[in-house]
Amino acid sequence: MPAQPVISPWWSASRHADRRPFLAARGVVTRALRAWFDEQGFTEVETGILQVSPGNETHLHAPATELTGADGSRARRYLRTSPEFACKKLLAAGESRIFELARVFRDRERGDLHLPEFTMLEWYRANADYDVIMADTIAVIRGAAQATGIGEFSFRGRRADPFAEPELLTVAAAFARYAGIDLLATVTKGEGDRAALAEAAKGKVRIAADDTWSDLFSKILVEHIEPHLGQGRLTVLCEYPAPEAALARVKQTDPRVAERFEVYACGVELANGFGELTDAAEQRRRFDESMDEKLRRYGERYPIDEDFLAAVGAMPPASGVALGFDRLVMLAAGAVRIDQVVWTPPAGEP
């Protein structure tokens, strides 16, 4: 049996030296973006990691733990997948411009672009339209590139100039252009027509009998749309269909789509932003629907944070965005894997 190669630990001097320039770039980007938020009048916040609910999206998975009280009682808690719930409670409390560099956690995620523990940069503006937060996102991405002095992002053979005028592309236009599908023809009164999308997707993706409308949407997006995004310049993919609204409000002028956008560079998703939903009853309906599907698929459901729903009904109109900070640093530093730009790898990895 051939000898197995010996891999030195991540903390060996030689391996650390290889990563040191990327880690230095991380510090440069962090300082530059904190300065930008300060100039824009934002307050940096630091919210709790342990939460009653980690989020209520079907395919979102979170590590869980138990807290033991002084009386011996036990309470289940989750490591947050995002600081969103806590930040929106702060908006309800009266904060108007906040940001956080938050440590967040995701189960079932590991790869060149995924870590089970990573840093999310989130920020929110009260009484601001989502095109304002969209412009913020472009400014933040450019700020990171300017801080490191990189002129072009690159990843797996794809390139993007962060300083070029971004491409603004609706999801419907992207599906028409790259998949030949009239996506909004499969959305009626804010609900997805599974049969209609399945018919349109024949021959384009593998269709399973238990695929939902959202499953088919995701397959088409990943296989046919995302590889084309952020090529040569950033792409802002906007006006997500209403069934994929998540925590975003639907557009008043067209209830088939929501005020949701994502930003891509080199085919890499960097940010996910919303014109925030402030209708607590509608948010509850979406959460219940997602948790029913999670139970069907994975045999579990996460609790609803009632305190969060109360805050949703009390918060002002707002817009916000979550940006994968490690991914941004990776591109701005010229790294090829996300683990090159974090100081220590996930626990238990060599």
N, C-alpha and C positions, 0 to 999 in steps of 0.2 A: 504494500500500500504506500503510495507516494506521500512524502512528508507534507504536512500542511504548511502554507506560508505563515511566517510569524508577522503579525501586525502589531506595531508598537502602539501603546495607548495614546489617546488624543493629547495627553499632557506631556508627551515626550518633547524634548526641546526642538528636535528637527521638524516634527509635524506642526508644532505651534508656530515655529518660525515661518513655515510656508503660509500659514493663515494670517499671520500678524498684519500684513498690509491691508487685508480686507477688514480686519477688526479695527484698525486705525481709521479706515474710511467710515466705518459705522459710527465712530465717535464724531467725526467731522460732520456727517449728515445729521446726527442727533442734535448737535449744537446749532447747526444752521436752521433746522426746522423749529427748534424751540425759540430761536430769535425771531423767526418769521411770525409765529403765532403771537408772540409778545407784541410785535409791531402792529398786528391786526387787532389787538385788544382782547385776546383770549386769556382765560384763566386756566392754568394747568390743574387738573384734579387727579385724585388717586382714590379709586373706588375699590370696594371689597372683592376679593377673589372667590370666597365661598358664598354660594347663592342658593336660595330655595329652589330655583329653576335655572338650568343652564341655557335656556332658549327652547323654543317650541317649533323647530323646523323638522320635518320628517327625517331627513338624512343626516342630521346633526347629532353627534354622539359625544358624551362628556364623561370624564372620570367622576366617580362618586366616592364619598367618604361619610363617616359618621362622627358627629360631635357628641361627647358625653358630658352631661351637665353635672353640677355638684351633687345633685340628688341621685345620680346614677342613670337618669333618663337619657335616651338616645334619640338623636334627630338626624335624619339623612340630609346631607348637603352635597352640592355639586361644584366642581371647579368650573368657573365660568368659561363659556366659549366666546364671549364678547362682553365688554363693559356697557353694552347698549342699555340694558334695563336700568342700571344704576344711573347712567348719565341722563336718561330721560326723567328719572325721578328728580334729579338736580334741576332740570329745566322746569319741572312743575314747581320746584321750590323757589324759583326766581332767577336762577342763573341764565345768562343770555348768550354767552360765547364760551364754550369750554372745550378742552381737548385732553386726551389721555394717551400716554404710551403704556399700554396695558399688556401684562402677561396673561395669555389666554391658553386654553387647553382643548384639544380635539382628540377623541379616540378614533381608531381606524384610519389614521392619516399618517403616512410616512413616505417620502420620496424626495426627488431632487428639488421639488417645490413645496413639500409639505413636511411639517414637524408636529409631533404631538403637543409640544409646548413652544409657543412662539410669541412674538410681539405684534400687537395690533395697534395701529395709530387711528384713533377715532376722534372726530370733532363734530360739534353741533352749533348751529346758529339759530336762535329764536327769531321768529318773525322775518325769516329769509326764504325766498323761493329756492327751489332746488337747482336752478341754473347758477345761482350764486355759489353754492357748495360745489357744483361741478367746476366752476372757474377756480375755486380754491384748490381743488384736487390737481388740476393741471399745474397750478403755481407751485404746489408742494413737490410734485414730481420733478419739475424743472429746477426747483431749489436744491433738491438732492443731487441732480446732475451737475449743477453749477458748483456745489460745494466740493465735489470730488474732481471737477475739471474734466469729466468724461464728455466727449462730444457726441457719442452715439451709444445707445444700448444695443447689446447683442445677446442672443440666447439660441442655442441649437441651430445656428445658421441663419437665423432671422435677425433683422436689424431695424432699429427705429430711432429717428432723430427726435429727442424729447422737446426740442426748441422749435420744431416745425409746427405749423398750424394743425391742430388735431383734426382728425376725421370725425364728424358727427354723423352717426348712423343709427337709424331706428332698428329695433329688433325685426320688425316686419320687413323692412327693406333688406336687411341682411339675409333673412330666410328666402326672400324672393331672389336675391342676387346669387347666393351660394348654394341654395338647395332647391330652387325652383318651386317653392311652396308659398301659397297665399296663407300665411299664418293666421291673420285676423279673421279669415273666413271660417276658422275652426273655433272662434270664441264668440259666444252668445250670452249677452247679459252678464258679462264678467266671468262666465264659466267656460271651461274648455270642453269641446265636443270630441271625445276620445275617438269615436268611429271616423269622424271627418279627418282628424290628423293622421290616424292610422292609414287611411286610404291614400292621403297625400304623401305619406312616408314610405309607401311600398317600394321596395327595391333600393331604398336609400339607407335604411338602417335595419338591424335585426329587430323584429317585433315579437315580443312575448305575449302570451295570452293574458297575463295579469298586468301588463304595462298600463299605467294610467296616462292621461293626457300629459301630465307633468313629466313622466318618465320618457315619453316619446319626444317631448320638447327638449329635454336635457340631452338625449342621445343625438338628436340632430344638431343641437348647438355645439356639442363637444366634437362630433365627427366632421361636420361640414362647415361650421361657422367660425369657431374660435381659431383654427389654424390660419385663417386669413386676416385676423384682427391685429392691429398694431404693427403692420408691415410698412416700414419706411417712416412712419410717424405714429403717434398715439391714436388710438381709436376710442371714442366715447360711444358705447353702445347704450342707447336710451329707449325710453318708452317700452318697458317690458310688458308683455301681455298681463292682463289683470289676474289670471290664475297664478302668476308668479310674482305677485305684488309683495308678498312677505309682510313687512311692516311699513310698506309705503301706501300712500293714498292714491286712489285712482284719479285720472285726469277728469276734470269737470267737463271738458269739451269732447271727450271720447272715453266712455266708461269701459271700453275694451282694453285700454292700456293704463299702466300705472306710472307714477312719477318715480321711476327707478332707473338708475344707470350703472354701468360698470365701465371701468377704464382698463384698456389693454395696451401692452407694449410687447412686441416680439411674440405675440400669441399668448403671453402670460397675463392672467387677470391680476390687476394690482389693487383695485378699489371697487367697492359696492356702496352706492349712495341712494338715499331716499328723500323725497318730500314726505315728511313723516306723517303717518296716520295718527289722528287724534280722536278717533271714534272708538271708544272702549268696547262697545257691543260688537262692532265689526271685527275688532282685533281678537276678541274672545272667540267669535265664530271661526276665524281663520286658525287660531290655535287649536281649538277642539277638532277641527277637520284634519289638521296636520298630525295631531296626536292619535286620532283614530287610525290614520294610515300607518303611523309608526308602530302602533300596536299590532296591526295586521302583518306588517313586514318583519318587524324585529322582536315582537313579543314583549315590548315594554313601552311605557309612555312616561313622559316627564310631567311633573305637576305644573299647574298654572300658578304663576306668581300673582296673587290677587292684589297685592300692594302695587305691582307694576301696572295692572289694568286700571286701578284707581288713579294712578299718576298720569296715564295716557289721557284719561278724560279731563285732567286738570292742567295739562301742559299747554303752552301756547303753540300756535302754528310754528313749525320749525323744519329745518332740513339738516341732515347729517350724513356722514360717510365713514366707512371702515376701510382702512388701507393696510395691506400686508406690509408692515415695515421691513421685515427681513427680506422679502422679495424685492422691495424697492432698493434696499442697500445692495443686494446681490447684483442688480442691474447697474446701479450707479458705481459700484466698485469694480465691475468687470469680472465678477465671480461666475462660476458655472453651476454651483450647487448651493442650496440655501444653507447647508451646514457649515460652509466656509465663512459665513458672516455672523455666526453666533459664538459667544465666548466659550460655552461648554455644550457638548451634544446632549441629546436626551438621555436621561438616567438609564444606566445599564448598557449603553453603547460603548464600544471600544474607542 
